[in-house]
Amino acid sequence: MAEKEQRVPAGAGDAYVPSRRRIERERFQRARARRATAVAALSTLVTGVVLFLVITRSPGWPRTRETFFSAEYARKALPEVLEGLLLNLRLLVVCGAAVLVIGMLLAIARTLRGPVFFPLRALATAYTDFFRGLPLIICLLMVVFGVPALRLQGVTTDPVVLGGSALVLTYSAYVAEVFRAGIESVHPSQRAAARSLGLSSGQALRYVVLPQAVRRVVPPLLNDLVSLQKDTGLVSIAGAVDAVYAAQIIAGKDFNYTPYVVAGLVFVALTIPLTRFTDWITARMDRRRAQGGTV
């Protein structure tokens, strides 16, 4: 018979005493975790050394290092790349807020019930289908160069505004589908219970369905935000001086591509914290779901 966990008599403070088997099991689990960590560290080190030797021993490495990994050009490019990065961050904040609002409105329009809302549902569906299928680079080219060609009175020709508008048009379609999936994942009984309590359809959607839907789609929304952060660099094709275009200007002077590497590393440095935060949010929601908590 397995040895049972013991408790000290009540007079001794009723302190919990784990059984010997449990202590041994926990000791074994800690030892296995240490071994796994050591093996992972060793395999990572070996892989890194092998890749380093393969790259640095290749015939073209000296020229590649000079062209793409020049410390001199990196020091020269970093201040200007960081200055251009401020534009990317502003675009991320403004476009991200607009995408969330428009995406939510599109998702709500697609989930409206009743024949009277059919035209609205059809328009929202056509919008999401079109801009999800249209490559972002083509949307940017059409908006940035097509809108000024129309010569409309009162319409801006600022490449930053036009590039940001193209980002909003494309990402709103993706975010709308994320929100719609969250809304449809809420069980119909939730809406029925809200209606039975006297709430209207709009109130049930606002106070019951949407709060649950938004909580469920936080991880994919953050992933879309990561993608938007990277794609703000595409506004450089319109001539906006962001981090990518600043790197392009420096690289075009001396035909050294180290500034592009610097700009890429800056975007990676911004993306990694948000990606890790997304992973933490996802793991936290999975734990709460496994424990039967509210998600």
Disulfide bonds with the S-S distance in Angstrom:
none
